[in-house]
């Protein structure tokens, strides 16, 4: 598990193995969707304080943004596993879609040229 060069497929397999070994079973898809929302909220709180105008609460000062992002990824991988989504294939399709749909869209956006 110490491999720094992990693929999405390997991440999905590792999460699945962890669930089977330590987690008893996946939470329901609905529960995991709620947990994903909660984790995104925790990540957003840190970003709002670090990059936005809000100041840090004492309890937020030692929270690791990378760890919060990893929590989001963990729950997203759980949802992918339990709904039969191959994240590698989905990501490749999504990049192709964006590359075709947005080939010049952002280049022509005057708002991005500021």
C-alpha positions as CSV (number, residue, x, y, z in Angstrom):
1,X,0.0,0.0,0.0
2,X,3.0,2.4,0.0
3,X,3.1,2.7,-3.7
4,X,3.2,6.3,-4.8
5,X,2.3,5.4,-8.4
6,X,-1.2,4.0,-8.0
7,X,-3.7,3.7,-10.8
8,X,-7.4,4.4,-10.3
9,X,-8.0,0.7,-10.9
10,X,-5.6,-0.2,-8.1
11,X,-7.2,2.4,-5.8
12,X,-10.6,0.8,-6.5
13,X,-9.2,-2.7,-5.7
14,X,-7.4,-1.5,-2.5
15,X,-10.6,0.2,-1.2
16,X,-12.6,-2.9,-2.0
17,X,-10.1,-5.1,-0.2
18,X,-10.1,-2.8,2.8
19,X,-13.9,-2.8,3.0
20,X,-13.9,-6.6,2.8
21,X,-11.1,-6.9,5.4
22,X,-12.0,-4.2,7.9
23,X,-15.2,-2.5,6.9
24,X,-17.5,-5.5,7.1
25,X,-19.5,-4.2,4.1
26,X,-20.1,-1.1,2.1
27,X,-22.5,1.4,3.5
28,X,-25.6,1.8,1.3
29,X,-25.2,4.0,-1.8
30,X,-27.5,6.6,-0.2
31,X,-25.4,6.6,3.0
32,X,-22.2,6.9,1.0
33,X,-23.7,9.8,-1.0
34,X,-24.5,11.6,2.2
35,X,-20.9,10.9,3.5
36,X,-19.5,12.2,0.2
37,X,-21.4,15.4,0.7
38,X,-20.1,15.7,4.3
39,X,-16.5,15.1,3.2
40,X,-16.8,17.7,0.4
41,X,-18.1,20.1,3.0
42,X,-15.1,19.5,5.3
43,X,-12.8,20.1,2.3
44,X,-14.7,23.3,1.4
45,X,-14.4,24.6,4.9
46,X,-10.6,24.3,4.8
47,X,-10.4,25.9,1.3
48,X,-12.7,28.8,2.4
49,X,-10.4,29.5,5.4
50,X,-7.1,29.0,3.5
51,X,-7.9,30.7,0.2
52,X,-11.0,32.6,1.0
53,X,-11.9,35.4,3.4
54,X,-12.8,33.3,6.4
55,X,-10.3,33.0,9.2
56,X,-9.3,29.7,10.7
57,X,-11.1,28.4,13.8
58,X,-8.7,27.0,16.4
59,X,-10.1,23.6,15.7
60,X,-9.3,23.9,11.9
61,X,-5.7,25.1,12.1
62,X,-4.1,21.6,12.0
63,X,-6.4,20.0,9.4
64,X,-4.6,18.6,6.4
65,X,-6.3,19.7,3.1
66,X,-4.7,16.7,1.3
67,X,-6.2,14.3,3.8
68,X,-9.6,15.9,3.4
69,X,-9.3,15.5,-0.4
70,X,-8.3,11.8,0.1
71,X,-11.5,11.4,2.2
72,X,-13.6,12.7,-0.7
73,X,-11.7,10.3,-3.1
74,X,-12.2,7.4,-0.7
75,X,-16.0,7.7,-0.6
76,X,-16.2,8.4,-4.3
77,X,-14.3,5.2,-4.9
78,X,-16.7,3.3,-2.6
79,X,-19.6,4.6,-4.6
80,X,-17.9,3.6,-7.9
81,X,-17.2,0.2,-6.6
82,X,-20.7,-0.5,-5.4
83,X,-22.3,0.8,-8.5
84,X,-20.0,-1.0,-10.9
85,X,-18.3,2.0,-12.3
86,X,-14.7,1.5,-13.7
87,X,-13.3,5.0,-12.8
88,X,-10.4,4.6,-15.3
89,X,-12.8,4.0,-18.2
90,X,-15.1,6.7,-16.9
91,X,-12.3,9.2,-16.6
92,X,-10.9,8.5,-20.1
93,X,-14.4,8.9,-21.6
94,X,-14.9,12.2,-19.6
95,X,-11.6,13.6,-20.8
96,X,-12.4,12.8,-24.4
97,X,-15.9,14.4,-24.0
98,X,-14.3,17.5,-22.5
99,X,-11.6,17.7,-25.1
100,X,-14.2,17.6,-27.9
101,X,-16.9,19.8,-26.3
102,X,-14.5,22.4,-24.9
103,X,-11.8,22.3,-27.6
104,X,-12.0,26.1,-28.1
105,X,-14.7,27.1,-25.6
106,X,-12.3,28.3,-22.8
107,X,-9.8,29.8,-25.2
108,X,-12.5,32.1,-26.5
109,X,-13.7,33.0,-23.0
110,X,-12.7,36.6,-22.4
111,X,-13.4,36.2,-18.7
112,X,-10.4,33.8,-18.5
113,X,-8.0,36.3,-20.2
114,X,-7.9,38.7,-17.2
